[in-house]
Amino acid sequence: MEILSPRKPTREVQIGTASIGHGQPVLLQSMAATKTTDVEATAKTCERLRLAGAGLVRVAADSRRDAEALQAIRAKTTANLVVDLQENYRLAELVAPFVDKIRYNPGHLHHAEKEVSWQKKVAWLVDVCHKNACAIRIGVNCGSLGPNTENTQDGDNPMLRCALDSALKHAAFVDSLGFTQFCVSIKSSDPRMVVEANRRFSELRSDIPLHLGVTEAGMPPEGVFKSRVALEPLLSEGIGDTLRVSLTVPNERKNWEIEAGQEILRNVERGTTVSLANWKPSRLNIVSCPSCARVENERFIALAEEIRAAMLPFNMDSSSRKTLTIAVMGCRVNGPGETNHADLGLWCGPETVHFKRGEELLDRYSYGEIVPRLLDEVTHFVDTATE
């Protein structure tokens, strides 16, 4: 679907049968929430999303078994596949022959082979992708910034500066290797951060295609609106070449992400966009990640919905003068980092839920115990906020 406003003149990047940048239509993406080792279910999801309008479909690979499964998945779908590498960048060599793009997170490169510099790791990734005609996404996430960027300052918004610096450094380094088939994303669960970071990056590196998204946007309809607030202004300015609406929904409803993306593109075409300037977060801000192969307990999605329902009285209470942010995360990969930035955070393991107040781990609770314990903490928050 074409956007009527002029696009920024970014370079073209080929991703399988699709391409982004250089005036190409904005491409929609989604991600499979099945276990990657479940070849049949994952391939069916990829095909279903492709038919729904996904130009790219992402899958996660965290182990050799995941990487081996990708060969069988590739044979069962014609979707353009993106593989998400988090902590194990070495898997790139195993998956690159069977996917069209590799996404790496600069903030996770330090987890493996700590004695090796990030530059050597990225150079190795680029070499693998070059040999396999595979594109790259440099995916910066404000909830998982690397240790070398955490002390960077930018007035009253150090996280923004950290994320922007990380994206710029990695883009410049990949450029220096003579590799141009890459795009960049700078994501946050805060729409204001997404808009500002992507505007600044576009000003400084207008040649590089941008993938847009609000990470952990949450459950619909709130997650859809939060994504609209961030993405519609950017797209209206000609910024953004591909996007994902990251919703907390079960695998069988992943097509909702594509439908929400299509709605955003239609809004930009018609000029019926929402304004970031007029947006204010509701009294309750639930940050919850989109379900994916890394979710360690399928009850995660039901838990997020249960928390939203249990928090309805707080959201309607006008006596509280402060927004309460609760992060509900589905795995250990982004869970610890994302919950650090919330008032109250829950990241879900196979049997227990880690419960945090800011960066402090309070305790671990069963899935049946966590909601009453959360409500106790919310009562304390309300009492403090109204003093």
C-alpha positions in Angstrom: 0.0 0.0 0.0 1.5 3.3 -1.0 1.7 6.3 1.4 0.6 9.5 -0.4 3.0 11.8 1.4 6.6 11.7 -0.1 8.9 9.2 1.5 12.4 10.1 2.7 14.9 9.1 -0.1 16.4 6.1 1.7 18.5 3.4 -0.1 16.8 0.3 -1.3 17.2 -2.9 0.7 16.2 -6.3 -0.8 14.7 -8.8 1.6 13.8 -12.0 -0.2 11.1 -11.2 -2.8 10.4 -7.8 -1.1 12.3 -4.6 -0.9 12.1 -1.5 1.3 13.3 2.1 0.9 13.8 4.1 -2.3 10.1 4.9 -2.8 8.9 1.3 -2.2 5.5 0.9 -0.4 5.7 0.6 3.3 6.0 -3.1 4.3 4.0 -4.6 7.1 5.5 -7.2 9.5 4.4 -9.6 12.2 6.0 -12.4 14.2 5.1 -16.1 14.8 4.3 -16.9 18.4 4.7 -20.6 18.1 7.8 -22.5 19.3 10.2 -22.4 16.4 10.9 -26.1 16.8 7.2 -26.8 16.1 7.8 -26.8 12.3 4.2 -27.4 11.2 2.6 -24.8 13.5 5.3 -22.2 12.7 5.1 -22.7 8.9 1.3 -22.5 9.0 1.5 -19.2 11.0 4.0 -17.8 8.5 1.8 -18.6 5.6 -1.3 -17.3 7.3 0.5 -14.0 8.0 1.8 -13.8 4.5 -1.7 -14.2 3.1 -3.0 -11.6 5.6 -0.6 -9.0 4.1 2.7 -9.4 5.9 5.6 -8.6 3.7 8.0 -10.0 6.3 7.4 -12.6 9.0 9.8 -12.9 11.9 10.7 -16.0 13.9 13.0 -16.4 16.9 16.1 -18.6 17.1 17.7 -19.1 20.4 19.2 -22.6 20.1 20.7 -25.0 17.5 17.4 -26.9 17.5 15.6 -23.6 16.5 18.2 -23.1 13.8 17.8 -26.6 12.5 14.0 -26.2 12.4 14.3 -23.2 10.2 15.4 -25.3 7.2 12.2 -27.3 7.4 10.1 -24.2 7.9 11.7 -22.6 4.9 10.6 -25.5 2.7 7.0 -25.1 3.9 6.4 -21.4 3.4 7.0 -18.7 0.7 6.9 -15.9 3.3 9.9 -13.6 3.5 11.5 -14.8 6.7 13.3 -12.7 9.3 15.1 -14.4 12.1 15.5 -12.7 15.5 18.8 -13.3 17.2 19.1 -12.1 20.7 21.8 -13.5 23.0 23.4 -16.1 20.6 24.7 -14.3 17.6 26.7 -17.3 16.4 23.5 -18.9 15.3 23.5 -16.6 12.3 25.8 -19.0 10.4 23.2 -21.8 10.8 20.1 -19.8 9.9 21.3 -17.4 7.2 20.9 -19.9 4.3 17.2 -20.3 5.1 16.1 -16.7 5.9 16.0 -13.4 4.1 17.0 -11.1 6.9 18.7 -11.3 10.3 17.8 -9.0 13.1 20.4 -8.5 15.8 20.1 -6.3 19.0 23.2 -4.3 19.8 22.3 -4.4 23.5 22.5 -8.2 23.6 25.8 -8.7 21.8 27.7 -8.6 25.1 26.0 -11.7 26.5 28.1 -14.1 24.5 31.9 -14.2 24.2 32.4 -11.2 26.5 36.1 -11.1 25.6 35.2 -10.3 21.9 34.5 -6.7 20.9 31.1 -5.9 19.4 32.9 -4.7 16.3 34.3 -8.2 15.7 30.9 -9.7 16.3 29.2 -7.4 13.9 31.9 -7.9 11.3 31.3 -11.6 11.5 27.5 -11.2 11.2 27.9 -9.0 8.2 30.3 -11.5 6.5 27.7 -14.3 7.1 24.9 -12.2 5.7 26.9 -11.1 2.7 27.8 -14.7 1.8 24.1 -15.7 2.0 22.5 -12.6 0.3 20.8 -11.9 3.6 19.7 -8.4 4.8 20.3 -7.1 8.3 18.2 -5.1 10.8 20.1 -3.3 13.5 17.3 -3.5 16.1 17.9 -1.1 19.0 15.5 -1.5 22.0 15.4 1.0 24.8 14.6 -1.8 27.3 17.9 -3.6 26.5 20.6 -1.1 25.8 24.2 -2.3 26.0 26.5 -1.7 28.9 28.7 0.7 26.9 25.9 3.1 26.3 24.2 3.4 29.6 26.1 6.4 30.9 25.6 8.6 27.9 23.8 11.8 28.7 21.4 13.9 26.7 19.9 16.5 29.0 16.9 15.1 30.8 16.6 12.1 28.5 19.7 9.9 28.7 17.9 6.8 27.4 17.1 8.5 24.1 20.7 9.5 23.7 21.9 6.0 24.5 19.5 4.4 21.9 20.3 7.0 19.2 24.1 6.6 19.8 23.9 2.9 19.6 21.9 3.0 16.3 24.3 5.5 14.8 27.5 3.7 15.8 26.3 0.4 14.5 25.0 1.8 11.3 28.3 3.7 10.7 30.3 0.5 11.4 28.3 -1.7 9.1 28.7 1.0 6.4 32.4 1.0 6.9 32.4 -2.7 6.0 30.9 -1.9 2.6 27.6 -3.6 3.4 24.5 -1.6 2.5 21.7 -4.1 2.7 20.5 -3.2 6.2 17.9 -1.1 8.0 17.6 0.2 11.5 15.0 0.3 14.2 14.9 2.3 17.4 12.0 1.1 19.6 10.6 1.9 22.9 7.4 1.3 24.8 7.0 5.0 25.1 5.5 6.5 21.9 7.1 9.9 22.5 10.5 8.2 22.6 9.8 6.4 19.4 8.9 9.6 17.6 11.8 11.6 18.8 14.5 8.9 18.3 13.4 8.1 14.8 13.1 11.8 13.8 16.6 12.4 15.0 18.0 9.3 13.3 16.3 10.2 10.0 17.8 13.7 10.2 21.3 12.4 10.7 21.1 9.3 8.4 18.4 10.0 5.9 19.9 7.3 3.6 19.1 4.3 5.9 15.6 2.7 5.8 13.8 2.6 9.1 11.6 -0.1 10.6 9.1 1.5 12.9 7.3 0.1 16.0 6.3 0.6 19.6 7.9 -2.3 21.4 5.6 -4.0 23.9 2.7 -1.8 22.8 0.3 -4.0 24.8 -3.2 -5.4 24.3 -5.7 -4.1 21.8 -7.3 -1.7 21.6 -4.9 0.3 23.8 -1.9 -1.2 22.0 -3.2 -0.2 18.6 -3.8 3.4 19.7 -0.4 3.7 21.3 1.1 2.5 18.0 -1.0 5.0 16.0 0.2 7.8 18.2 3.9 7.0 17.4 3.8 5.7 13.9 1.2 7.9 12.1 3.1 11.2 12.7 6.4 9.7 11.5 4.8 8.1 8.4 3.1 11.4 7.7 6.5 13.1 7.7 7.9 10.5 5.2 9.8 8.6 7.9 9.6 4.8 7.9 9.9 2.1 5.3 8.4 -0.9 7.2 6.5 -1.3 10.4 5.1 -3.7 13.0 2.3 -3.2 15.5 3.4 -5.3 18.4 0.3 -6.6 20.2 -0.1 -9.0 23.1 -2.4 -11.5 21.4 -2.3 -15.3 21.0 -0.8 -16.8 17.9 -4.1 -17.4 16.2 -4.8 -13.7 16.4 -1.5 -12.5 15.0 -3.2 -11.3 11.9 -4.6 -8.5 14.1 -1.1 -6.9 13.9 -1.3 -6.8 10.1 -4.9 -5.4 10.3 -3.8 -2.7 12.7 -0.8 -1.8 10.4 -3.2 -1.6 7.4 -5.4 0.8 9.4 -2.4 3.0 10.2 -1.4 3.2 6.6 -5.0 4.1 5.6 -5.1 6.8 8.2 -2.0 8.3 6.8 -3.3 8.2 3.3 -6.6 9.9 4.3 -4.9 12.4 6.6 -6.9 11.1 9.6 -4.0 10.6 11.9 -3.8 11.1 15.6 -1.5 13.8 17.1 1.3 13.0 19.6 1.0 16.5 21.0 -2.6 15.9 22.1 -1.9 12.4 23.5 -1.7 11.7 27.2 -1.2 8.2 28.6 -4.1 6.9 30.6 -3.9 6.7 34.4 -3.0 3.0 33.9 -0.2 2.2 31.4 0.2 -1.5 30.8 3.4 -2.3 28.9 3.1 -5.9 27.7 5.2 -7.7 25.1 3.9 -9.4 22.0 3.7 -13.1 22.3 6.6 -14.9 20.5 8.5 -18.2 20.5 10.3 -17.1 23.7 7.3 -17.0 25.9 7.9 -19.6 28.6 4.3 -20.0 29.8 1.3 -19.5 27.5 -0.6 -18.2 30.6 1.3 -15.0 30.1 -1.3 -13.5 27.7 -4.2 -14.5 30.0 -2.3 -13.0 32.9 -1.9 -9.6 31.1 -5.7 -9.6 30.4 -6.4 -10.5 34.0 -4.3 -7.7 35.3 -6.0 -5.1 33.0 -9.4 -6.2 34.3 -8.3 -6.2 37.9 -6.9 -2.7 37.5 -10.1 -1.1 36.1 -11.0 0.5 39.4 -7.6 2.2 39.6 -7.9 3.4 36.0 -11.2 5.1 36.8 -10.0 6.6 40.1 -9.5 10.4 39.6 -7.9 10.8 43.0 -4.6 9.4 41.7 -2.4 12.2 40.2 0.2 9.9 38.7 0.3 7.4 35.9 1.0 3.9 37.0 3.1 1.8 34.6 2.9 -1.9 34.9 5.1 -4.0 32.7 4.1 -7.6 31.9 6.8 -9.5 30.1 6.7 -13.0 28.7 10.3 -14.2 28.9 13.8 -13.7 30.4 15.2 -12.1 27.2 13.7 -8.6 27.4 11.8 -9.1 30.7 14.4 -8.0 33.2 15.4 -4.9 31.3 11.9 -3.7 30.4 10.6 -4.1 33.9 13.4 -1.9 35.2 11.7 1.1 33.7 8.2 0.4 35.1 6.7 1.3 38.5 5.8 -2.4 38.9 7.1 -5.2 36.7 6.3 -8.8 36.1 8.4 -11.1 34.0 7.1 -14.5 33.5 9.0 -17.8 33.8 7.8 -21.4 33.2 6.2 -21.8 36.7 6.7 -18.5 38.6 6.4 -14.7 37.9 9.2 -12.4 39.0 7.6 -9.4 40.7 9.6 -6.1 40.8 9.2 -2.5 42.0 11.4 -0.6 39.6 14.7 -2.4 39.5 14.1 -4.1 42.8 13.1 -7.8 42.7 10.4 -8.2 45.4 9.8 -11.9 45.1 8.6 -14.7 42.8 5.0 -15.9 42.9 2.9 -18.5 41.2 0.6 -17.5 38.4 -2.3 -17.9 40.8 -0.8 -15.8 43.5 0.6 -12.8 41.5 -2.5 -10.7 40.9 -3.6 -10.4 44.6 0.1 -9.5 45.4 0.1 -6.9 42.6 -3.1 -5.3 43.9 -1.5 -5.0 47.4 1.4 -3.1 45.8 -0.9 -0.9 43.8 -2.7 0.1 46.9 0.6 1.3 48.4 1.4 3.1 45.1 -2.0 4.9 45.2 -1.6 5.9 48.8 1.9 7.4 48.0 0.8 9.1 44.9 -2.2 10.9 46.6 -0.3 12.1 49.6 
